[in-house]
Amino acid sequence: MAVIRLTKEFKFEMAHALAGYSGPCRHIHGHSYELHVTVAGSPITDAASPFCGMVMDFRQLKEIVRQQIIGEFDHALVLNKATAPLQIAELGEFVGRLILTDYQPTSENLLADFALRLKKELPAGVKLHSLMLRETVTSFAEWHATDNE
């Protein structure tokens, strides 16, 4: 059976700061991110299945991505936990949704995190093929399974 790729696109707002960076991105700032999630698999052949002919239901893919990524990162401030922990603690509720990571929250590192989250949630027979995270109109990063085997 043919292997088919499905892609679902998502949009979310997120702020971050790059600790120790020499440019303006060292300051808290935000982006309107676009995330493209591509999975691959063979379409279901069981004629009795309501999903016959589908690799997976787009609705199921949407729910997985919303649970694992969008629901947590949308309208959040993402910082490396080593970034000024005392100052962050003082901000309290003003920050709202705060995510402290073990990594510098670059697009590259976010993609690696997102890939780990998604791979373990996909149904049997469906593999994560690639991710693309657009940070600005002219800049994006990509993660491909073939590069990470």
C-alpha positions in Angstrom: 0.0 0.0 0.0 1.2 3.5 -0.7 2.6 5.7 2.0 0.7 9.0 2.2 1.7 12.2 4.0 -0.9 14.4 5.8 -0.2 17.9 6.9 -2.2 20.1 9.3 -1.4 23.7 10.0 -1.8 25.5 13.3 -1.3 29.1 14.4 -0.5 30.3 17.9 0.9 33.3 19.8 3.9 32.9 22.0 6.5 35.1 23.7 10.0 34.2 24.6 13.5 35.6 25.4 16.9 34.2 24.5 19.1 34.5 27.6 22.6 35.5 26.8 21.9 36.3 23.2 23.7 39.5 22.0 20.8 40.9 19.8 17.3 42.2 20.6 15.9 38.7 21.0 17.5 38.6 24.5 14.5 40.7 25.6 11.0 39.3 26.0 9.1 39.5 22.7 6.4 37.6 20.9 5.7 36.0 17.6 2.6 34.8 15.7 3.8 31.2 15.1 2.7 28.8 12.3 3.3 25.1 12.9 2.9 22.6 10.1 2.7 19.0 11.3 3.2 16.3 8.7 2.6 12.6 9.4 3.0 9.6 7.1 1.4 6.2 6.9 -0.6 3.8 4.8 -4.4 4.4 4.5 -6.6 2.1 6.5 -7.9 -0.7 4.2 -10.5 -2.2 6.5 -13.8 -1.6 4.6 -15.7 -1.9 7.9 -13.8 1.0 9.4 -15.3 4.5 9.2 -11.7 5.6 8.6 -11.2 3.4 5.6 -9.0 5.2 3.1 -7.5 7.5 5.7 -4.0 7.5 7.2 -5.7 9.1 10.2 -8.5 11.5 10.8 -7.4 15.1 10.5 -9.6 15.8 13.5 -7.6 13.3 15.5 -4.3 14.9 14.4 -5.7 18.3 15.3 -6.7 17.1 18.8 -3.2 15.5 19.5 -1.4 18.7 18.4 -3.8 20.9 20.5 -3.3 18.7 23.6 0.4 18.4 23.3 1.5 21.8 22.0 -1.1 24.5 21.2 -3.0 24.2 24.5 0.2 24.7 26.5 2.2 27.1 24.3 -0.5 29.4 22.9 -0.3 32.8 24.7 2.5 31.6 26.9 5.9 33.1 27.9 8.6 30.6 27.3 11.9 31.0 29.0 14.9 28.8 29.8 14.5 28.1 33.6 18.1 29.3 34.1 17.0 32.8 33.0 16.8 35.2 36.0 14.7 32.8 38.2 14.3 35.4 41.0 12.9 38.0 38.7 10.6 35.5 37.0 9.2 34.5 40.4 8.6 38.1 41.3 6.4 38.6 38.2 3.9 36.0 39.5 0.5 36.2 38.0 1.4 39.2 35.8 3.1 36.7 33.4 0.1 34.5 33.2 1.0 31.3 31.4 4.7 30.7 32.0 6.7 27.8 30.6 10.2 27.2 32.0 12.2 24.9 29.8 15.6 23.1 30.2 16.6 24.6 26.8 16.9 28.0 25.1 13.5 28.5 23.5 14.6 28.9 19.9 12.5 27.7 17.1 15.0 24.8 16.6 14.8 23.7 20.2 11.0 24.1 20.3 10.7 21.8 17.2 12.8 19.1 18.9 10.6 19.3 22.0 7.4 19.3 19.8 8.6 16.2 17.9 9.2 14.2 21.1 5.7 15.2 22.4 3.9 14.2 19.2 5.8 11.0 18.3 4.5 9.2 21.4 0.9 10.2 20.8 0.4 9.2 17.2 -1.7 6.1 16.5 0.0 2.8 15.5 1.2 2.8 11.9 1.4 6.6 11.7 4.8 8.3 12.0 5.8 11.9 12.4 7.4 12.9 9.1 8.2 16.6 9.6 7.5 19.8 11.4 7.9 23.3 10.2 7.7 26.2 12.6 7.4 29.7 11.1 8.5 32.4 13.6 8.2 35.4 11.2 6.9 35.9 7.7 10.4 35.3 6.4 11.9 32.8 8.9 11.2 29.2 9.8 12.9 26.1 11.1 12.2 22.5 10.1 12.5 19.1 11.7 12.5 15.9 9.6 12.3 12.4 10.9 14.9 11.2 8.3 17.5 13.6 9.8 16.8 12.4 13.3 16.9 8.6 13.1 
